[in-house]
Amino acid sequence: MEAVTTIARNVARIELRGEFTFEGHRAFKLACQQVLDTEGVDHLEIDLSGVDYLDSAALGMLLLLNERFGHRTIRLLRAKGSVRAVLDMANFSRVFVLE
C-alpha cells in the first residue's frame, strides 16, 4: 500500500492506494505520524478512492488513529464497492464522517 500525505493550513489529507491490510501498517503509521506531528491540523481527510480492499487490521488502524486524533474531525472519502460495504457493516459512520 502507498500513503501520500499533503497538509494545507489546518487540513491534512492522506491518500491511500492499494490493499489496506496489516502489511500496509508501516506506510499508514508514517503518514499518520506526520499529520499528528504537524501543529494546527484539526481536520483529516483519508481518501480511499485508490483502495480496492481492506481487512480488519485496517479497521483497527483507523480506530486507533481516531483515538489519537482526539476531538478533531476525520473524514473517510470516496470509499467504493466492497471497501464502502465493509465500512458500512462495521458502522464506521458512527465514528467517522463518510463521504
A tleap script that builds the chain and sets N, CA, C and O, in Angstrom:
source leaprc.protein.ff14SB
mol = sequence {
  NMET GLU ALA VAL THR THR ILE ALA ARG ASN
  VAL ALA ARG ILE GLU LEU ARG GLY GLU PHE
  THR PHE GLU GLY HIE ARG ALA PHE LYS LEU
  ALA CYS GLN GLN VAL LEU ASP THR GLU GLY
  VAL ASP HIE LEU GLU ILE ASP LEU SER GLY
  VAL ASP TYR LEU ASP SER ALA ALA LEU GLY
  MET LEU LEU LEU LEU ASN GLU ARG PHE GLY
  HIE ARG THR ILE ARG LEU LEU ARG ALA LYS
  GLY SER VAL ARG ALA VAL LEU ASP MET ALA
  ASN PHE SER ARG VAL PHE VAL LEU CGLU
}
set mol.1.N position { 0.831 -1.171 0.000 }
set mol.1.CA position { 0.000 0.000 0.000 }
set mol.1.C position { 0.881 1.242 0.000 }
set mol.1.O position { 1.971 1.249 0.572 }
set mol.2.N position { 0.401 2.266 -0.638 }
set mol.2.CA position { 1.086 3.548 -0.672 }
set mol.2.C position { 0.222 4.583 0.039 }
set mol.2.O position { -0.999 4.591 -0.114 }
set mol.3.N position { 0.857 5.452 0.816 }
set mol.3.CA position { 0.160 6.525 1.530 }
set mol.3.C position { 0.868 7.843 1.226 }
set mol.3.O position { 2.055 8.002 1.511 }
set mol.4.N position { 0.125 8.782 0.647 }
set mol.4.CA position { 0.673 10.086 0.296 }
set mol.4.C position { -0.027 11.138 1.144 }
set mol.4.O position { -1.254 11.232 1.150 }
set mol.5.N position { 0.769 11.928 1.862 }
set mol.5.CA position { 0.222 12.931 2.771 }
set mol.5.C position { 0.447 14.334 2.223 }
set mol.5.O position { 1.534 14.667 1.751 }
set mol.6.N position { -0.600 15.145 2.294 }
set mol.6.CA position { -0.487 16.567 1.985 }
set mol.6.C position { -1.134 17.338 3.125 }
set mol.6.O position { -2.137 16.906 3.694 }
set mol.7.N position { -0.552 18.475 3.447 }
set mol.7.CA position { -1.075 19.305 4.533 }
set mol.7.C position { -1.149 20.744 4.037 }
set mol.7.O position { -0.165 21.300 3.550 }
set mol.8.N position { -2.326 21.331 4.169 }
set mol.8.CA position { -2.535 22.729 3.786 }
set mol.8.C position { -3.326 23.406 4.903 }
set mol.8.O position { -4.484 23.079 5.162 }
set mol.9.N position { -2.668 24.351 5.548 }
set mol.9.CA position { -3.237 25.068 6.692 }
set mol.9.C position { -3.634 24.089 7.779 }
set mol.9.O position { -2.777 23.401 8.335 }
set mol.10.N position { -4.924 24.014 8.092 }
set mol.10.CA position { -5.360 23.153 9.192 }
set mol.10.C position { -5.945 21.828 8.722 }
set mol.10.O position { -6.497 21.079 9.527 }
set mol.11.N position { -5.832 21.524 7.412 }
set mol.11.CA position { -6.403 20.298 6.858 }
set mol.11.C position { -5.293 19.414 6.298 }
set mol.11.O position { -4.463 19.855 5.504 }
set mol.12.N position { -5.302 18.164 6.728 }
set mol.12.CA position { -4.364 17.174 6.200 }
set mol.12.C position { -5.148 16.150 5.394 }
set mol.12.O position { -6.307 15.859 5.688 }
set mol.13.N position { -4.494 15.613 4.375 }
set mol.13.CA position { -5.119 14.565 3.561 }
set mol.13.C position { -4.115 13.439 3.385 }
set mol.13.O position { -2.951 13.661 3.053 }
set mol.14.N position { -4.593 12.235 3.613 }
set mol.14.CA position { -3.803 11.039 3.345 }
set mol.14.C position { -4.513 10.281 2.232 }
set mol.14.O position { -5.659 9.859 2.384 }
set mol.15.N position { -3.823 10.115 1.121 }
set mol.15.CA position { -4.378 9.368 0.002 }
set mol.15.C position { -3.769 7.968 0.013 }
set mol.15.O position { -2.551 7.804 -0.070 }
set mol.16.N position { -4.636 6.967 0.117 }
set mol.16.CA position { -4.184 5.582 0.173 }
set mol.16.C position { -4.416 4.903 -1.163 }
set mol.16.O position { -5.435 5.126 -1.817 }
set mol.17.N position { -3.462 4.069 -1.565 }
set mol.17.CA position { -3.578 3.321 -2.821 }
set mol.17.C position { -3.137 1.879 -2.586 }
set mol.17.O position { -2.113 1.618 -1.955 }
set mol.18.N position { -3.927 0.964 -3.104 }
set mol.18.CA position { -3.590 -0.448 -2.986 }
set mol.18.C position { -4.466 -1.151 -1.973 }
set mol.18.O position { -5.560 -0.684 -1.655 }
set mol.19.N position { -3.989 -2.266 -1.469 }
set mol.19.CA position { -4.729 -3.030 -0.464 }
set mol.19.C position { -4.363 -2.528 0.924 }
set mol.19.O position { -3.192 -2.533 1.307 }
set mol.20.N position { -5.360 -2.100 1.669 }
set mol.20.CA position { -5.173 -1.571 3.014 }
set mol.20.C position { -5.311 -2.741 3.991 }
set mol.20.O position { -6.408 -3.074 4.438 }
set mol.21.N position { -4.169 -3.354 4.308 }
set mol.21.CA position { -4.129 -4.525 5.180 }
set mol.21.C position { -3.019 -4.328 6.209 }
set mol.21.O position { -2.365 -3.286 6.238 }
set mol.22.N position { -2.819 -5.321 7.036 }
set mol.22.CA position { -1.768 -5.251 8.045 }
set mol.22.C position { -0.407 -4.959 7.415 }
set mol.22.O position { 0.415 -4.261 8.009 }
set mol.23.N position { -0.167 -5.485 6.226 }
set mol.23.CA position { 1.115 -5.266 5.563 }
set mol.23.C position { 1.372 -3.786 5.280 }
set mol.23.O position { 2.522 -3.379 5.115 }
set mol.24.N position { 0.318 -2.983 5.222 }
set mol.24.CA position { 0.463 -1.560 4.966 }
set mol.24.C position { 0.540 -0.712 6.215 }
set mol.24.O position { 0.512 0.516 6.137 }
set mol.25.N position { 0.638 -1.359 7.374 }
set mol.25.CA position { 0.592 -0.589 8.622 }
set mol.25.C position { 1.742 0.401 8.752 }
set mol.25.O position { 1.567 1.480 9.318 }
set mol.26.N position { 2.902 0.050 8.240 }
set mol.26.CA position { 4.046 0.962 8.367 }
set mol.26.C position { 3.831 2.251 7.572 }
set mol.26.O position { 4.059 3.347 8.083 }
set mol.27.N position { 3.391 2.112 6.322 }
set mol.27.CA position { 3.126 3.295 5.486 }
set mol.27.C position { 2.022 4.144 6.099 }
set mol.27.O position { 2.118 5.371 6.120 }
set mol.28.N position { 0.973 3.492 6.600 }
set mol.28.CA position { -0.136 4.223 7.214 }
set mol.28.C position { 0.324 4.925 8.488 }
set mol.28.O position { -0.023 6.082 8.723 }
set mol.29.N position { 1.099 4.229 9.305 }
set mol.29.CA position { 1.583 4.812 10.553 }
set mol.29.C position { 2.465 6.031 10.292 }
set mol.29.O position { 2.334 7.046 10.976 }
set mol.30.N position { 3.356 5.942 9.318 }
set mol.30.CA position { 4.229 7.070 8.992 }
set mol.30.C position { 3.421 8.278 8.511 }
set mol.30.O position { 3.707 9.412 8.894 }
set mol.31.N position { 2.420 8.032 7.679 }
set mol.31.CA position { 1.574 9.119 7.189 }
set mol.31.C position { 0.805 9.760 8.340 }
set mol.31.O position { 0.709 10.984 8.426 }
set mol.32.N position { 0.266 8.939 9.207 }
set mol.32.CA position { -0.497 9.448 10.355 }
set mol.32.C position { 0.400 10.222 11.311 }
set mol.32.O position { 0.001 11.260 11.840 }
set mol.33.N position { 1.595 9.724 11.531 }
set mol.33.CA position { 2.509 10.404 12.445 }
set mol.33.C position { 2.879 11.777 11.922 }
set mol.33.O position { 3.013 12.727 12.694 }
set mol.34.N position { 3.046 11.883 10.608 }
set mol.34.CA position { 3.338 13.181 10.004 }
set mol.34.C position { 2.202 14.161 10.287 }
set mol.34.O position { 2.448 15.328 10.592 }
set mol.35.N position { 0.984 13.696 10.188 }
set mol.35.CA position { -0.181 14.547 10.470 }
set mol.35.C position { -0.229 14.908 11.949 }
set mol.35.O position { -0.430 16.070 12.302 }
set mol.36.N position { -0.046 13.924 12.803 }
set mol.36.CA position { -0.131 14.160 14.247 }
set mol.36.C position { 0.977 15.088 14.734 }
set mol.36.O position { 0.791 15.817 15.708 }
set mol.37.N position { 2.118 15.067 14.070 }
set mol.37.CA position { 3.248 15.907 14.463 }
set mol.37.C position { 3.143 17.337 13.944 }
set mol.37.O position { 3.929 18.197 14.342 }
set mol.38.N position { 2.183 17.601 13.062 }
set mol.38.CA position { 2.023 18.931 12.482 }
set mol.38.C position { 1.058 19.741 13.335 }
set mol.38.O position { -0.119 19.400 13.459 }
set mol.39.N position { 1.561 20.791 13.907 }
set mol.39.CA position { 0.752 21.631 14.772 }
set mol.39.C position { -0.321 22.360 13.964 }
set mol.39.O position { -0.072 22.813 12.847 }
set mol.40.N position { -1.502 22.463 14.540 }
set mol.40.CA position { -2.584 23.223 13.926 }
set mol.40.C position { -3.520 22.428 13.041 }
set mol.40.O position { -4.528 22.968 12.587 }
set mol.41.N position { -3.225 21.165 12.781 }
set mol.41.CA position { -4.112 20.352 11.940 }
set mol.41.C position { -5.305 19.925 12.791 }
set mol.41.O position { -5.150 19.255 13.812 }
set mol.42.N position { -6.506 20.329 12.349 }
set mol.42.CA position { -7.689 19.920 13.099 }
set mol.42.C position { -8.713 19.177 12.248 }
set mol.42.O position { -9.779 18.808 12.741 }
set mol.43.N position { -8.393 18.955 10.973 }
set mol.43.CA position { -9.236 18.151 10.087 }
set mol.43.C position { -8.333 17.198 9.312 }
set mol.43.O position { -7.283 17.588 8.799 }
set mol.44.N position { -8.762 15.948 9.239 }
set mol.44.CA position { -8.018 14.951 8.483 }
set mol.44.C position { -8.963 14.291 7.503 }
set mol.44.O position { -10.050 13.849 7.874 }
set mol.45.N position { -8.544 14.227 6.250 }
set mol.45.CA position { -9.287 13.532 5.218 }
set mol.45.C position { -8.460 12.337 4.771 }
set mol.45.O position { -7.275 12.469 4.465 }
set mol.46.N position { -9.090 11.175 4.735 }
set mol.46.CA position { -8.422 9.980 4.244 }
set mol.46.C position { -9.143 9.561 2.967 }
set mol.46.O position { -10.294 9.125 3.000 }
set mol.47.N position { -8.446 9.699 1.845 }
set mol.47.CA position { -9.011 9.403 0.533 }
set mol.47.C position { -8.829 7.912 0.258 }
set mol.47.O position { -7.706 7.428 0.122 }
set mol.48.N position { -9.936 7.200 0.179 }
set mol.48.CA position { -9.916 5.758 -0.030 }
set mol.48.C position { -10.247 5.362 -1.466 }
set mol.48.O position { -10.475 4.185 -1.746 }
set mol.49.N position { -10.275 6.331 -2.377 }
set mol.49.CA position { -10.660 6.026 -3.763 }
set mol.49.C position { -9.692 5.050 -4.439 }
set mol.49.O position { -10.083 4.344 -5.368 }
set mol.50.N position { -8.447 5.003 -3.989 }
set mol.50.CA position { -7.464 4.096 -4.565 }
set mol.50.C position { -7.335 2.780 -3.831 }
set mol.50.O position { -6.462 1.973 -4.151 }
set mol.51.N position { -8.198 2.550 -2.846 }
set mol.51.CA position { -8.156 1.309 -2.059 }
set mol.51.C position { -9.202 0.345 -2.614 }
set mol.51.O position { -10.384 0.680 -2.693 }
set mol.52.N position { -8.766 -0.844 -2.994 }
set mol.52.CA position { -9.708 -1.826 -3.526 }
set mol.52.C position { -9.995 -2.964 -2.552 }
set mol.52.O position { -10.818 -3.835 -2.833 }
set mol.53.N position { -9.316 -2.953 -1.410 }
set mol.53.CA position { -9.550 -3.998 -0.396 }
set mol.53.C position { -9.050 -3.483 0.937 }
set mol.53.O position { -8.004 -2.838 1.016 }
set mol.54.N position { -9.812 -3.777 1.994 }
set mol.54.CA position { -9.309 -3.524 3.347 }
set mol.54.C position { -9.758 -4.656 4.251 }
set mol.54.O position { -10.797 -5.277 4.029 }
set mol.55.N position { -8.953 -4.913 5.279 }
set mol.55.CA position { -9.265 -6.007 6.197 }
set mol.55.C position { -9.492 -5.477 7.602 }
set mol.55.O position { -9.496 -4.266 7.821 }
set mol.56.N position { -9.681 -6.379 8.551 }
set mol.56.CA position { -9.967 -5.970 9.928 }
set mol.56.C position { -8.795 -5.216 10.551 }
set mol.56.O position { -9.005 -4.364 11.415 }
set mol.57.N position { -7.579 -5.510 10.133 }
set mol.57.CA position { -6.420 -4.760 10.643 }
set mol.57.C position { -6.519 -3.299 10.226 }
set mol.57.O position { -6.192 -2.407 11.010 }
set mol.58.N position { -6.966 -3.047 9.005 }
set mol.58.CA position { -7.142 -1.671 8.536 }
set mol.58.C position { -8.206 -0.960 9.365 }
set mol.58.O position { -8.040 0.206 9.721 }
set mol.59.N position { -9.287 -1.652 9.668 }
set mol.59.CA position { -10.326 -1.050 10.507 }
set mol.59.C position { -9.748 -0.691 11.876 }
set mol.59.O position { -10.035 0.376 12.419 }
set mol.60.N position { -8.941 -1.583 12.420 }
set mol.60.CA position { -8.306 -1.317 13.705 }
set mol.60.C position { -7.367 -0.125 13.645 }
set mol.60.O position { -7.327 0.682 14.574 }
set mol.61.N position { -6.613 -0.007 12.561 }
set mol.61.CA position { -5.701 1.129 12.421 }
set mol.61.C position { -6.479 2.444 12.351 }
set mol.61.O position { -6.053 3.449 12.920 }
set mol.62.N position { -7.605 2.438 11.663 }
set mol.62.CA position { -8.435 3.644 11.584 }
set mol.62.C position { -8.993 4.013 12.962 }
set mol.62.O position { -9.036 5.189 13.324 }
set mol.63.N position { -9.417 3.009 13.724 }
set mol.63.CA position { -9.943 3.286 15.068 }
set mol.63.C position { -8.856 3.820 15.997 }
set mol.63.O position { -9.111 4.730 16.786 }
set mol.64.N position { -7.656 3.267 15.912 }
set mol.64.CA position { -6.551 3.777 16.727 }
set mol.64.C position { -6.199 5.210 16.345 }
set mol.64.O position { -5.912 6.036 17.212 }
set mol.65.N position { -6.220 5.502 15.051 }
set mol.65.CA position { -5.975 6.873 14.608 }
set mol.65.C position { -7.031 7.808 15.175 }
set mol.65.O position { -6.711 8.911 15.619 }
set mol.66.N position { -8.274 7.380 15.165 }
set mol.66.CA position { -9.348 8.204 15.710 }
set mol.66.C position { -9.100 8.533 17.181 }
set mol.66.O position { -9.323 9.665 17.609 }
set mol.67.N position { -8.643 7.560 17.948 }
set mol.67.CA position { -8.327 7.804 19.366 }
set mol.67.C position { -7.202 8.815 19.509 }
set mol.67.O position { -7.270 9.710 20.351 }
set mol.68.N position { -6.171 8.675 18.694 }
set mol.68.CA position { -5.016 9.574 18.788 }
set mol.68.C position { -5.331 10.972 18.282 }
set mol.68.O position { -4.730 11.944 18.741 }
set mol.69.N position { -6.266 11.091 17.342 }
set mol.69.CA position { -6.599 12.390 16.757 }
set mol.69.C position { -7.528 13.191 17.668 }
set mol.69.O position { -7.722 14.392 17.477 }
set mol.70.N position { -8.096 12.509 18.657 }
set mol.70.CA position { -8.899 13.206 19.662 }
set mol.70.C position { -10.211 13.741 19.127 }
set mol.70.O position { -10.898 13.071 18.356 }
set mol.71.N position { -10.554 14.937 19.535 }
set mol.71.CA position { -11.842 15.544 19.199 }
set mol.71.C position { -11.901 16.090 17.775 }
set mol.71.O position { -12.951 16.556 17.332 }
set mol.72.N position { -10.805 16.036 17.075 }
set mol.72.CA position { -10.753 16.601 15.728 }
set mol.72.C position { -11.464 15.699 14.708 }
set mol.72.O position { -11.650 14.506 14.947 }
set mol.73.N position { -11.851 16.272 13.591 }
set mol.73.CA position { -12.658 15.596 12.581 }
set mol.73.C position { -11.811 14.745 11.636 }
set mol.73.O position { -10.777 15.185 11.134 }
set mol.74.N position { -12.278 13.509 11.407 }
set mol.74.CA position { -11.681 12.645 10.388 }
set mol.74.C position { -12.777 12.289 9.389 }
set mol.74.O position { -13.842 11.799 9.765 }
set mol.75.N position { -12.500 12.544 8.111 }
set mol.75.CA position { -13.422 12.196 7.043 }
set mol.75.C position { -12.804 11.068 6.209 }
set mol.75.O position { -11.642 11.140 5.809 }
set mol.76.N position { -13.595 10.040 5.957 }
set mol.76.CA position { -13.182 8.956 5.063 }
set mol.76.C position { -13.867 9.234 3.731 }
set mol.76.O position { -15.092 9.182 3.630 }
set mol.77.N position { -13.070 9.527 2.718 }
set mol.77.CA position { -13.600 9.992 1.443 }
set mol.77.C position { -13.551 8.937 0.354 }
set mol.77.O position { -12.610 8.148 0.269 }
set mol.78.N position { -14.576 8.939 -0.470 }
set mol.78.CA position { -14.630 8.237 -1.750 }
set mol.78.C position { -14.402 6.731 -1.666 }
set mol.78.O position { -13.854 6.135 -2.594 }
set mol.79.N position { -14.813 6.118 -0.572 }
set mol.79.CA position { -14.745 4.657 -0.490 }
set mol.79.C position { -15.775 4.087 -1.461 }
set mol.79.O position { -16.885 4.606 -1.574 }
set mol.80.N position { -15.404 3.027 -2.154 }
set mol.80.CA position { -16.306 2.461 -3.148 }
set mol.80.C position { -16.353 0.938 -3.039 }
set mol.80.O position { -15.461 0.316 -2.463 }
set mol.81.N position { -17.382 0.365 -3.586 }
set mol.81.CA position { -17.517 -1.085 -3.691 }
set mol.81.C position { -17.438 -1.803 -2.359 }
set mol.81.O position { -18.105 -1.429 -1.394 }
set mol.82.N position { -16.610 -2.842 -2.318 }
set mol.82.CA position { -16.514 -3.668 -1.112 }
set mol.82.C position { -15.895 -2.896 0.052 }
set mol.82.O position { -16.180 -3.196 1.212 }
set mol.83.N position { -15.055 -1.908 -0.244 }
set mol.83.CA position { -14.467 -1.097 0.829 }
set mol.83.C position { -15.573 -0.332 1.545 }
set mol.83.O position { -15.611 -0.309 2.775 }
set mol.84.N position { -16.467 0.288 0.794 }
set mol.84.CA position { -17.589 1.024 1.397 }
set mol.84.C position { -18.508 0.061 2.152 }
set mol.84.O position { -19.001 0.389 3.231 }
set mol.85.N position { -18.736 -1.118 1.588 }
set mol.85.CA position { -19.599 -2.100 2.238 }
set mol.85.C position { -19.032 -2.527 3.591 }
set mol.85.O position { -19.780 -2.662 4.559 }
set mol.86.N position { -17.729 -2.739 3.665 }
set mol.86.CA position { -17.096 -3.121 4.935 }
set mol.86.C position { -17.225 -1.993 5.954 }
set mol.86.O position { -17.539 -2.241 7.119 }
set mol.87.N position { -16.983 -0.755 5.522 }
set mol.87.CA position { -17.118 0.392 6.439 }
set mol.87.C position { -18.551 0.517 6.948 }
set mol.87.O position { -18.775 0.811 8.123 }
set mol.88.N position { -19.518 0.294 6.063 }
set mol.88.CA position { -20.925 0.364 6.464 }
set mol.88.C position { -21.282 -0.762 7.443 }
set mol.88.O position { -21.972 -0.527 8.435 }
set mol.89.N position { -20.816 -1.973 7.165 }
set mol.89.CA position { -21.112 -3.110 8.044 }
set mol.89.C position { -20.489 -2.921 9.424 }
set mol.89.O position { -21.041 -3.376 10.425 }
set mol.90.N position { -19.341 -2.251 9.476 }
set mol.90.CA position { -18.656 -2.007 10.746 }
set mol.90.C position { -19.193 -0.762 11.449 }
set mol.90.O position { -18.664 -0.357 12.484 }
set mol.91.N position { -20.239 -0.156 10.893 }
set mol.91.CA position { -20.860 1.046 11.473 }
set mol.91.C position { -19.868 2.188 11.670 }
set mol.91.O position { -19.942 2.917 12.659 }
set mol.92.N position { -18.949 2.339 10.736 }
set mol.92.CA position { -17.937 3.407 10.866 }
set mol.92.C position { -18.542 4.799 10.721 }
set mol.92.O position { -17.898 5.791 11.062 }
set mol.93.N position { -19.761 4.883 10.224 }
set mol.93.CA position { -20.410 6.204 10.140 }
set mol.93.C position { -20.719 6.754 11.521 }
set mol.93.O position { -21.014 7.942 11.653 }
set mol.94.N position { -20.660 5.931 12.544 }
set mol.94.CA position { -20.881 6.402 13.922 }
set mol.94.C position { -19.610 7.042 14.491 }
set mol.94.O position { -19.669 7.802 15.457 }
set mol.95.N position { -18.476 6.732 13.890 }
set mol.95.CA position { -17.194 7.215 14.395 }
set mol.95.C position { -16.580 8.269 13.473 }
set mol.95.O position { -15.990 9.245 13.935 }
set mol.96.N position { -16.727 8.057 12.169 }
set mol.96.CA position { -16.119 8.924 11.163 }
set mol.96.C position { -17.208 9.559 10.313 }
set mol.96.O position { -18.350 9.100 10.288 }
set mol.97.N position { -16.833 10.615 9.623 }
set mol.97.CA position { -17.686 11.180 8.578 }
set mol.97.C position { -17.355 10.434 7.297 }
set mol.97.O position { -16.214 10.467 6.835 }
set mol.98.N position { -18.344 9.762 6.719 }
set mol.98.CA position { -18.138 9.015 5.472 }
set mol.98.C position { -18.715 9.830 4.322 }
set mol.98.O position { -19.897 10.172 4.325 }
set mol.99.N position { -17.883 10.135 3.353 }
set mol.99.CA position { -18.342 10.900 2.185 }
set mol.99.C position { -17.935 10.193 0.921 }
set mol.99.O position { -18.225 10.672 -0.175 }
savepdb mol mol.pdb
quit
